[in-house]
Amino acid sequence: MVGARFQERGTSRTTTRTARADAALRTGGASRAARRCGAPGLHQPARSSDRTARHIDPFMSDLNPTPSFNVDVAIIGGGPAGLMAAEVLSRAGVAVHLFDAMPSVGRKFLLAGKGGMNLTHAEPLETFVTRYGAAQDRVQALLQHWGPQAVRDWAAGLGIETFVGTSYRVFPADMKAAPLLRAWLHRLRHPGAGGVPVVFHMRHRWQGWAGSPDGPLVFDAPGGRVEASARATVLALGGASWARLGSDGAWLPWLQAAGVAVNPLLPSNCGFDVAGSAAHGVAQGWSGHFIERFAGQPFKSVAIRATDSLGQHFHRKGEFVATATGVEGSLVYAVSSLLRDEIARSGQASFELDLLPDRSAEQVLAHVSHPRGSRSLSSHLKSRLGLDGIKMGILHERLDKDAMNDPARLAAAIKALPITVRATRPIDEAISSAGGVRWDALDNDLMVEAQAGLFCAGEMLDWEAPTGGYLLTACLASGVRAGQGVLHRLGVTAGG
């Protein structure tokens, strides 16, 4: 295993880094690191440094190709899945042209890494594969061939040491995404013996096919329309979360029209809007007082329990954040698929919030019932149970005065406070998306059954997983499988 297992400075450090990683996708823009890792754009006048970059790096060039040209393999999408497919093919000596709509590749990868680049997870593989829900069997087949340890070995091959945090999440030693991406792109531009450099075409937005899926690929490029004919094509276009980083789901109707079976794209690892509270006569959302005092603050060391109308259960400890409209954060993301699907069935969903998961219901009742003398209820709960801040705030938000003054009802609420959510946040705010190309539309090499030579990889496949390295690992693994599928299709023996 690459690197040592380090003990981080307390759980709070791990969870803070995790929260930053999750929040980075909601709050950040493309960083300077993103610009360093990609080609300069041509929608804006080129700076002298841009011209220099083009001069020294022809393989990451935006120089306009001819309006119509032929390639061995076209990869559309410069995220982890597309880059990994390109690496497999390049190493085997296959000429690869990678097209992406953005000025640089790996933008979401970089942004996710701003709070700490969570590469994968170190739990046993038999547990790891259970994180993929209904798609477990198909994703498991990918991970058994190229799984969490392969991710660490691959990073080591790029000169990036990794470590396992106290949360069992795996990070680069410096916690950063940019050095890894720079090393990766260098290897793609300058492969070893027998490899072929990957040619990058940035600011080339795919527009479907000319005429039919058997026709040339069509791109909207800086110089106008460009067509490319390929012997094989890998689509790695992502889902529909964070369109400004390149994943906008625009590909879905084109694949539908080509006869590829797809499911609607849905938010995954997402936040929710809460229903109102009868205790304060609020029709929906939090009260103005709660928003002013607590929006943006975390619920730490809590647990969520939920059971949907199909009898599926969820129970986990963790932390999440109160927002101006509801809830989001790692613990909410973990239960998001269950809540989202229940809202679709029933119009709303509920979970129970345990504010003190390390104390039994009997212990909580005993402390709440203890005589408090002249102390206020807030002082009593803080001294006896350590409840204050946002945890006291949510009790006042959801309980009326009678319930707050009834020890039995208050103790029950501390251990199981009902929270109802009525809607997911928009998909463009989600960390990832569910839905996409159905597994029954693909063969074991991730080639579309109805369209020979067309492969799909990454988040555009119909799977979802929680944060914690599971998303990135499966994206990389699918890129490996799609790349190997192309080699099989072309009759090329994999090298390296």
Summary of the structure (lengths in Angstrom):
residues: 496
radius of gyration: 24.9
end to end distance: 20.4
largest distance: 84.4
contacts: 1722
relative contact order: 0.17
helix: 41%
strand: 22%
